[in-house]
């Protein structure tokens, strides 16, 4: 199967003069649109949850938090990518950290950025940290679904080599070797996005002890990402930690451990 060849730029506008100022060129990329769709989905779902009786949230609070979360995703995602995967380039060029146009975002870094946004928002509104995360977590997976689909459209982050007769095997036009590969972006979009969303959304639909929803998300994402790493082609510039584990899997282990700890402690606290 040949993966569709899609121009990563949806449309572009050449530079033009307006009132004496040069504007542009302007381009809308599919990957940027996926980010936008993720935040729109989070905003709609957040408003839906805020309208629930005794939610403790308002629509204004949802919009306020999503602003901080957006900053957390961008700043944390970029910082995490540089620190976790490209520290060598940062040591050579300090300004590499700010060259977002060259690409490179890390989910784990973005997660840390959102956690910082939760901490700040909790202090600002005098709310418990996990009260914030338990409300926000169900809004996250759909953003992952759109983001990984954006990777697929761009023909990036494709998977390891698959057998020629594998039903889901694809050849990507961006692959210089033109091997039949696992479309690992779609695996991630499905499991880390859609399946995880269904799990967390319906689990959080009923009252749960504080920290349990956050714990389920970390546990679920960490498990799905760990398993899909076996099908995802490791970045060429990263040496595998060992023959059996990748850098991405190492970063998932703390998530799984923290997720388990949060769920266990949440139900222990409820029992007391």
N, C-alpha and C positions, 0 to 999 in steps of 0.2 A: 504494500500500500504506500502511495506517495502522499506525504503530508502536504496540505494546501500551501501554496506560495502566496502569502499575503503581504502587501506593502505595509511596513510598520507605521507609515504616515497615512492617516485617513485623508487629510487635505492640508494644503499649505497655501499661504498668501505671501507674495513677494513684498519686500519693503516698500513703503509708500510714505509720501509727505502729507502731514495734516497740521495745518496752522503753523507751518514752519518747522515742525518736528518730524524726524524720521521714525516711523513705527515699523517694526518687523525686522526681518521676516517672521511670520507666525506659522506654526505647524501644530496640528493636533495628532498625537500619536495614539495608537491603539492601547499601549500600556498605560499612558496617562488617563485615557478614558476608563480603563478598568479600575484604576485607583478612584476615579470620580464615582463610578457606579458603586464601588464598595462603600464609600462614605455616604452616598445617598441611601443605600440599603440600611446602613447603620442608623442614619437619621430617622428613617421611616419606622424601623423596628423599635428604636429607642422611644419615639413618640407614642407608639402603640403600648409599650410597656409602662410609660409614664402615666398614661390615661387609666391604667388599672387602679382599682380602689386600694388605698393605703400603700401606694408605690413609694411614696416619699420623694418623688421626682416631679418636675414640671417640664414642659417643652423647652422653656428657656434654659433650664439646667442641662438638658440633653444637648442643645446647641452649643452652650458654653463649654461643656466637657469635650465635645467632638472637635472644637477648635484646638484645645490643648492636646488631644489625642493625635490630631493631624500633625502638629509640630513634633510630637513624640515619635510618630512613625517615621517621619522624614529624617529628623536629626538622629534618632536612635538607630534607624535602619542603615543610614549611611555610615555612622560612626562604628556600628557593629561590624559592617562589611569590611571596613578598613582595618579595624583591630583584629578581627577573627581570621580574615582571609588575605589581607594585603598590607600587613604591618611593614613588610620590606619596602614597598613603594612609598609609604608614609615617611619612613625614616630617611629616604632619599629626597623626598619632596614634601615639605610640610603642607603645601597648598593642595596636594592631591586629595586631602580630606574633603575639600570644598568643590572639587570638580565633579559634581553630580551628573553633569551632561555626558561624562564618559561611562556612565552606567555603574551599577553595583549597589544593591540593597540587601540587607540581611534581615530575615524574619526574627531571629533571636535578638538582634540589636533593636529592631522595631518594638519587640515585646518589652524589652527593658525600658525603652523610651515611653511606651504607654503606661508602664508601671510607675514611672516618675510622674507622668501626667495625673495618674490616679492619686498618688501621694499628695501632690500639690492641690488638686481639686478637693480632696478629703480635708486638708487643713483649711482651705479657704471656706468651705461650707460646714466645717465642724461635723463631719461625718466619719464613720469608721472606714478604714482603708478597704476592708473586705466587703463592706456594704456597697462600696463603689464598684469593686471588681465583679462581684456577683451579679450586679445589674448590667454591667457593660459587656461581660464575656460573651453572652449569647449573640451579641451584635457582630462579633469578630469573624466567625468562620465564612460568612458570605463574602467578606473582603478577600479572604484567602482564595476562595473559589474564583473570583474575578481576576485576582492577581496572577494565579497560575495559568489561567486561560490566556492572559496577556502574554505570558512567557511562551505559550504554545503558538500564538499568532506570530510572535517575533522569531520563532524557530530557534529558541535558545533553551539552555538547560535540558536538552534531550537526554534520553536514558542510555543505558548500556546496550551492547549489541544483543539482539535477539535472534532466534532461528528464523530462517527465511520463510518458513511456513507458519510462523506464529500469527494468530488471527489479528492481534492488535499491533503487530510490528509495522513500523513506518520508516520511510527514508526522508530525511529533512534536507532541503536545498542548501541549508547553512552548514551541513556536515561535509567537510572536504573529503572524507573517506567514503561517503555515500553507503554507509552500512545500514542494514535493517535494525532499527533500534526500538526499545521500549519508549512509548510516549509518556515518560514519567511525569511530565507537566500535567497531563490529563489524569493520571493516577492521583496526583496530589490534589488537583482541583476537586476530584470526586470524593476522596476520603478525608482530606484535611479541610475541605470546604463543605460539600453537601452533607456527607454522612455525619461529620462532627457537628454541623449546625443542627441537624435533626436530633442528635443525641442530647446536646446541651440545651436546645430550645425547649424540648418537651420535658426534660428533667427539671428545668428551672420553672416550668409552668405551675408547679405545685410548691408550697412552702418547703424550703430546705434549710438545714442548719447553716449558719454563716460559715463561709469558706468552702462549702461543699461544691458549689457550682464552679468556682474558680479552680478547685482541685480536679474536677472532672475534665475541664478543658485542657489543663496542663498535661494530665495523664493521657487523654485521648490524642491530643496533637503529638505529644512526644512519642507515643506508641506508633501512630500512623507514619510519622516522618521517619522514625527509626527503621521501620520495615521497608518503606518505599526507597530508602537510601540504597538498598540492595539492587534496585532497578535503575537508579539514577547515576549517570556518568559523573564521577568526581571531577571537580574543576581541574584543568590541566596543570595549573600552577601550585596545586596543593598535593603534598605527599600524603598518602594514606597513613593513618595512625598505626595501623597494622594490616595484616593480610585480611582480617575479618571485620574491621571497623573503620569507618570514615570520620573525618572531622565533624560532619553534620551529625552523625550518630553520637559522637562524644558530647556535643552540645545538647542532644536530646535527653541524655541520661539524667542530668539534674532536673529537667522538667518533669520526667516521670517520677523521680524520687520526691520532689516537692509536691507534685500532684497527689501522690499516695499519702504523704504526710498530712496535707491539708484535709483530705477526705476523712482520714482516720481521726484526726484531732477534732474535726467538725462534729462527727457522730459521737465521739467520746464526751465532748462538751455538752451535746444535747442530752446524752444519757445522764450526766450529772444533774 
